[in-house]
């Protein structure tokens, strides 16, 4: 079966399952009052969103995983290109990719569980989260190296590279954990985190079509379809939020997919908005501690633009456009 048809089936399956799950569970979550609590340190103008159902990320994860399984079955038994001969070894790479995403999503789920069921508004402490994330990323790096033959060489555009040796693992541990947490910070207004992750998934899907093959294309197609279903209910005004379950999963998925291309350098342009969001928090905290003054009206930076009078829809549109531009650059860097 043609790879394009297989990906279309995966995306459509994820979208349909996602829409059905949200149609079923949004009313149920409202009924049992598993809604978002807006903290006092959060934007006061978001108070009207309090009570909006959370855990939306759980449902697009379920939809994506089912659609991935369907897609892989079509690859296995439908004769997609030369995939059957490579199926077993490539399946390990797919599981490695999703292993990172799922482990991060699990950390997010524990955090959401503590917030929603244990009524501790801040969830896990920052230290608890970081320890779990570092462990998750360390396991991912070991598996990717041992089973997938990943090396310690960083490839840069135009054919030059540098071998970091043992330092590769320490650097990538910090970089990956940072990017995943930045993805989490981006989930602050309706449709923003989902839109950015959707665009990244589409870019990596195109790369899978043209270069990497089914092992990248099918997961990205499933993810794109699941995210599209989520965005139907998450665009402003949002009927459901993804929670840390979803945002940490998306950060892990994007990192895992880029790492699959063996072009770690591309993590920077792909994650440009996430990185900017994270840097805005770092800059704000350091500036206030060192000078007593704030650089931004509020951080992360999407709240700064809200305070400047931008609507949520405008912020999502502008940030998404920037992501499209940098994803186009990333695609170019991947294929040269």
Protein Blocks (a to p, Z undefined) as FASTA:
>chain_A
ZZklmmmmmmmmmmmmmmmmmmmmmmmmmmnopacdddfklcfklmmmgoiaghklmmmm
mmmmmmmmmmmmmmmmnopajlmmmmmmmmmmmmmmmmmmmmmmmmmmmmmmmmmmnopa
nlpafklmmmmmmmmmmmmmmmmmmmnopafbdcdeehiacdekjmlmmmmmmmmmmmmm
mmmmmmmbghklmmmmmmmmmmmmmmmmmmnommlmmmmmmmmmmmmmmmmmmpccdfbd
ebjmlmmmmmmmmmmmmmmnopaklmmmmmmmmmmmmmmmmmmmmmmmmnopafbfbdcf
klmmmmnopafklmmmmmmmmmmmmmmmmmmmmmZZ
